[in-house]
Amino acid sequence: MKVGIDLIHFATSNYYLDLKTYAQEKGTDPNKYLIGIGQEKMSIAPPDEDIVTLSAKAAAPILDQIDKKQITAVLFATESGVDQSKSAGAFLHGLLDLPNRCRVVEFKHACYAGTAALQMATTMVRANPKETILVIAADIAKYDVDSSGEATQGCGAVAMLVTENPRILTIEAGSGYYTEDVMDFWRPNHRMTALVDGKYSTKVYLNSLKHAWEHFTEETGRTFEEIDAFCYHIPFSRMTEKAHKTLIKKVAISVSDDTFKRQTQPGQVYNRLVGNSYSASLFIGFCSFLDNSNQDLTQKRFGFFSYGSGCVAEFFSGLIQPNYQKYLMTKSHQQQIADRQALDYQTYLDFYHTDSLGQNNITFAKNNLGPYRLTAIQNDIRYYKKIC
């Protein structure tokens, strides 16, 4: 049975902070960001945008193409949860008017959770081909002002429809995974922003890649040479290069510069402009690869490396399906990025300090230009509205 991603669409916010503007404010060389970490801009969510509204914006174009009564489950992955008990997926379920005969659950493990949700969805469909599952991966990456992680902020949500006989990607059986209890990145309950040891986290990421790859080859028998393209979790774009060089060294083969670029570069395009999106990052990278590759990817095998700090990692693979181009939403992705409005640094700070997390008894000014927005939080109840 073929199971995998039938449709995929991502959304980001209507605003961005240019890292040239950021560098000017900080009195640093812009190349520290443009070249050093490979980032140009970071999407910034206004106070009336959160993971629920981003996810609704990501999922709606998919639901427009199907009978949404077919949806049997919503698996929502995030580390930017809006409630410690109620799943963000439940808010999304109501905002999108999904059927009551539907299960909703939230997944959490740093940036890895989207992969956990996708793998569970494929398992559910294999067990019951009647299942049509909406997988969501959505996050707003936020760090303390003036911290080392601030320049890597961003936000985004990816919606994936997982079905039998998918039209875009079949997920292959077998994967490699690795877990270790480390403190490279974490966010205690009392904090609105994460704590991170950046150099240590990079070291753990690359070590986890090597272990997950070893397990992947043992479980599947597939080799590096059998994989045509690679998508990695991207906290910042240069991480893709570090990861791929590490894997090439691990398998001890020689790869030309042209092959290296062909295997990885298309997947970095959107991240350079959007920034980190935690659990959504890997799949925004996949959208980027599909939208920006200059080759026909039909029947090409993709390798995916998912990493979540703390840490859990997984390497898995999938095959691109015939006629996949007909089902891509490239125009929407590119238009969203092009239509964003630039922020000056002070407006960025104003948005930053009015984050909806931790707020109560507040009505939000309308800054969100999308079709869904968070309008207010009253008596600790969040209120959402569909605009159009």
C-alpha positions in Angstrom: 0.0 0.0 0.0 1.3 3.5 -0.9 0.7 6.0 1.9 2.1 9.6 2.1 1.6 13.2 1.4 -1.3 13.8 -1.0 -1.2 17.7 -0.7 1.0 20.1 1.1 0.8 23.9 1.7 2.6 26.3 4.0 1.8 29.7 5.4 3.9 32.4 7.0 3.1 35.9 8.5 2.4 39.1 6.6 5.5 40.8 8.0 9.3 40.4 8.0 12.4 42.0 9.5 15.2 42.4 7.1 18.5 41.2 8.6 20.2 44.2 7.1 17.9 46.4 9.2 18.6 44.2 12.1 22.4 44.4 11.6 22.2 48.2 11.3 20.4 48.4 14.6 22.9 46.1 16.3 25.9 47.8 14.8 27.1 44.6 13.2 28.2 43.6 9.7 25.2 42.2 7.7 27.3 39.5 6.3 27.4 37.9 9.8 23.9 36.9 9.0 23.7 36.9 5.2 26.8 34.7 4.8 27.6 33.5 8.3 24.2 31.7 9.0 22.8 32.1 5.5 19.7 34.1 6.4 18.3 37.2 4.8 14.9 37.9 6.5 12.8 36.5 9.3 9.0 36.4 9.2 7.6 38.1 12.3 4.1 37.4 13.6 2.0 40.3 14.8 0.3 40.0 18.2 -3.0 38.8 16.5 -1.3 36.0 14.7 -0.4 32.7 16.4 0.1 29.0 15.5 -3.7 28.5 15.2 -4.2 31.3 12.7 -1.0 30.4 10.8 -2.2 26.8 10.6 -5.7 27.8 9.4 -4.0 29.8 6.6 -1.9 26.8 5.7 -4.7 24.2 5.8 -7.5 26.2 4.1 -6.2 25.8 0.5 -6.0 22.1 1.0 -9.5 21.8 2.4 -10.8 23.8 -0.6 -9.8 20.9 -2.8 -11.4 18.1 -0.9 -14.6 17.4 1.0 -13.5 18.3 4.5 -16.0 15.8 6.0 -13.4 13.2 4.9 -10.9 14.4 7.6 -10.8 11.8 10.3 -7.9 13.2 12.4 -5.9 16.4 13.0 -2.4 15.7 14.3 -1.0 19.1 15.4 2.8 19.4 16.0 4.2 22.4 17.8 6.4 23.7 20.6 4.6 27.0 20.6 1.5 25.7 22.3 -1.2 28.2 23.2 -2.6 26.1 26.2 -1.0 23.6 28.5 -4.1 21.3 28.3 -6.2 22.1 25.2 -4.7 21.1 21.9 -4.0 23.9 19.5 -5.7 21.5 17.0 -9.0 21.9 18.8 -9.0 25.6 18.2 -8.1 24.9 14.6 -10.8 22.3 14.3 -13.4 24.9 15.3 -12.0 27.7 13.2 -12.0 25.5 10.0 -15.4 24.0 10.9 -14.1 20.4 10.6 -16.4 17.4 11.2 -17.2 16.3 14.7 -16.3 12.7 13.8 -12.6 13.5 14.0 -9.8 13.0 16.5 -7.5 15.9 17.5 -4.2 15.6 19.4 -1.1 17.8 19.9 2.5 16.5 19.6 5.5 18.1 21.2 9.2 17.5 21.0 11.0 20.6 19.9 11.5 20.7 16.2 11.0 16.9 15.7 7.3 16.8 16.5 6.1 17.3 12.9 7.9 14.1 11.8 6.3 12.2 14.7 2.9 13.4 13.6 3.6 12.5 10.0 4.8 9.0 10.9 1.8 8.4 13.1 -0.5 9.5 10.3 1.0 7.2 7.8 0.7 4.3 10.3 -3.0 5.1 10.8 -3.7 5.1 7.1 -1.8 1.8 6.6 -4.0 0.3 9.3 -7.2 1.8 7.8 -7.1 3.1 4.2 -10.3 5.0 4.8 -8.4 7.5 7.0 -7.8 11.0 5.6 -5.5 12.8 8.1 -4.6 16.5 8.3 -1.1 16.9 9.7 -0.1 20.3 11.0 3.4 21.5 12.0 3.4 25.1 13.2 5.7 27.3 15.3 6.8 30.8 16.1 10.5 30.8 16.8 11.3 33.4 19.4 14.4 34.2 21.4 15.3 36.9 23.9 16.2 40.3 22.5 20.0 40.7 22.0 20.5 36.9 22.5 22.6 34.9 20.0 19.4 33.2 18.7 17.5 36.4 17.9 18.6 36.7 14.3 17.3 33.1 13.6 13.7 33.9 14.5 10.8 33.2 12.1 7.4 31.6 11.9 5.5 29.3 9.7 2.9 26.5 9.5 2.7 23.5 7.1 -0.4 21.5 6.4 -0.1 18.0 4.9 -2.9 15.8 3.8 -1.9 12.1 4.4 -3.8 9.5 2.5 -3.6 6.2 0.6 -2.3 6.6 -3.0 -0.8 10.1 -2.4 -0.2 12.4 -5.3 3.0 14.0 -4.1 5.2 11.8 -1.9 5.0 8.2 -0.8 6.6 7.6 2.6 8.8 4.5 2.5 8.7 1.9 5.2 11.6 1.9 7.6 13.5 4.8 9.3 16.4 5.4 11.6 16.1 7.2 14.9 18.1 8.3 17.9 17.3 9.8 21.3 19.5 11.2 24.0 18.7 13.3 27.1 20.7 16.5 26.6 20.1 20.2 27.5 21.0 22.0 24.2 17.6 23.8 23.9 14.7 24.0 26.2 11.9 26.3 27.4 10.7 26.0 31.1 7.0 26.6 31.7 7.6 30.1 33.2 9.4 31.4 30.1 8.0 32.8 26.9 11.3 32.3 25.1 13.6 29.3 24.7 17.1 28.9 26.2 19.7 27.5 23.9 23.4 26.6 23.8 23.9 27.1 20.1 27.4 25.5 19.6 26.4 22.5 21.7 23.1 22.1 19.9 24.9 22.1 16.5 27.2 19.4 17.9 24.3 17.3 19.1 22.4 17.8 15.8 25.3 16.4 13.8 26.0 13.6 16.1 22.3 12.6 16.0 22.4 12.7 12.2 25.3 10.1 12.2 23.5 7.8 14.6 20.1 8.1 12.8 21.8 7.4 9.4 23.4 4.3 10.8 20.1 3.0 12.0 18.4 4.0 8.7 20.8 2.0 6.6 20.5 -1.0 9.0 16.7 -1.0 8.8 16.2 -0.3 5.1 19.4 -1.3 3.3 19.3 1.9 1.4 22.5 3.7 0.6 23.5 7.4 0.1 23.8 6.8 -3.6 20.2 5.7 -3.8 19.0 9.0 -2.5 18.6 11.9 -5.0 17.8 14.8 -2.7 18.1 15.6 0.9 16.0 17.8 3.2 17.3 18.6 6.6 15.8 20.4 9.6 16.9 24.0 9.1 17.3 26.2 12.2 19.4 28.5 9.9 20.3 27.8 6.3 24.0 27.1 6.7 23.0 24.2 8.9 22.0 22.3 5.8 25.6 22.6 4.4 27.1 21.4 7.8 24.7 18.5 7.9 25.3 17.3 4.3 29.0 17.6 4.7 28.8 15.5 7.9 26.8 12.8 6.1 29.1 12.7 3.1 32.1 12.3 5.5 30.2 9.6 7.3 29.6 7.5 4.2 33.1 8.3 2.9 32.3 9.1 -0.7 33.2 12.0 -3.0 30.5 14.4 -4.1 31.1 17.2 -6.6 30.1 20.8 -5.9 27.4 20.6 -8.5 25.9 17.4 -7.1 26.1 18.9 -3.5 24.1 21.9 -4.6 21.6 19.8 -6.6 21.0 17.6 -3.6 20.4 20.4 -1.1 20.2 23.9 -2.4 16.6 24.2 -3.6 15.4 23.2 -0.1 17.1 26.3 1.5 15.4 29.0 -0.6 12.4 29.7 1.6 14.2 29.3 4.9 16.6 32.1 4.0 13.5 34.4 3.7 11.3 33.1 6.4 13.7 32.1 9.2 13.3 29.2 11.7 9.9 27.7 12.1 10.9 24.8 14.5 8.6 21.8 13.8 7.5 23.2 10.4 11.1 23.9 9.2 11.8 20.5 7.6 8.6 20.5 5.6 8.9 24.2 4.5 12.2 23.0 3.2 10.5 20.2 1.3 8.0 22.7 -0.2 11.0 24.9 -1.1 12.7 22.0 -2.9 9.6 21.0 -4.8 9.0 24.7 -5.8 12.5 25.7 -6.7 14.2 22.6 -8.2 14.9 23.0 -11.9 14.6 19.3 -12.6 11.7 16.8 -12.9 11.7 15.1 -9.5 9.4 12.2 -10.6 10.4 9.0 -8.9 13.3 10.7 -7.2 14.0 9.5 -3.6 14.2 12.1 -0.9 16.0 11.6 2.3 14.6 13.6 5.3 16.5 14.3 8.5 14.4 15.6 11.4 16.0 16.9 14.6 14.4 18.1 17.8 16.6 19.4 20.6 16.6 17.6 23.8 17.0 15.3 21.7 15.2 13.1 19.2 16.2 12.6 15.6 14.9 10.5 12.7 16.0 9.8 9.1 13.4 8.6 6.7 12.8 8.6 2.9 10.1 8.9 0.3 9.5 8.8 -3.4 8.1 11.6 -5.5 5.0 10.6 -7.4 4.2 11.0 -11.2 2.5 14.2 -12.1 3.3 15.7 -8.7 3.7 19.1 -10.3 0.0 19.4 -10.9 -0.7 19.4 -7.2 1.9 21.8 -5.9 0.9 25.2 -4.5 4.0 27.1 -5.6 2.3 30.3 -6.6 0.7 30.6 -3.2 4.0 30.0 -1.4 5.9 32.5 -3.5 3.1 35.1 -3.4 2.9 35.0 0.4 6.6 35.7 0.7 6.6 38.4 -1.9 3.6 40.2 -0.4 5.0 40.5 3.1 5.5 44.0 4.5 8.9 45.1 5.9 9.1 46.2 9.6 11.3 48.8 11.0 13.1 47.7 14.2 10.8 49.6 16.6 7.7 48.0 15.2 9.4 44.6 15.4 10.0 45.3 19.1 6.4 46.4 19.6 5.1 43.2 18.1 7.7 41.2 20.1 6.5 42.6 23.4 2.8 42.2 22.7 3.1 38.4 22.1 -0.3 36.7 22.9 1.4 34.1 25.1 1.1 35.3 28.7 -1.5 37.9 27.9 -5.0 38.1 29.4 -8.0 40.4 29.1 -6.7 42.1 26.0 -8.3 42.9 22.6 -5.7 42.9 19.9 -5.3 45.7 17.3 -5.8 44.4 13.8 -2.4 43.9 12.2 -2.9 40.4 10.9 -3.7 40.7 7.2 -4.6 37.1 6.7 -8.0 35.3 6.5 -7.9 34.3 10.2 -6.9 36.2 13.3 -6.7 36.1 17.1 -9.1 38.9 18.2 -8.9 38.8 22.0 -8.1 36.9 25.1 -10.7 37.4 27.9 -10.8 35.5 31.2 -8.0 33.3 29.7 -10.2 32.3 26.8 -8.8 32.8 23.3 -11.1 34.1 20.6 -10.5 33.6 16.9 -12.3 35.0 13.9 -12.5 34.1 10.2 -12.2 37.4 8.3 -13.2 36.1 4.8 
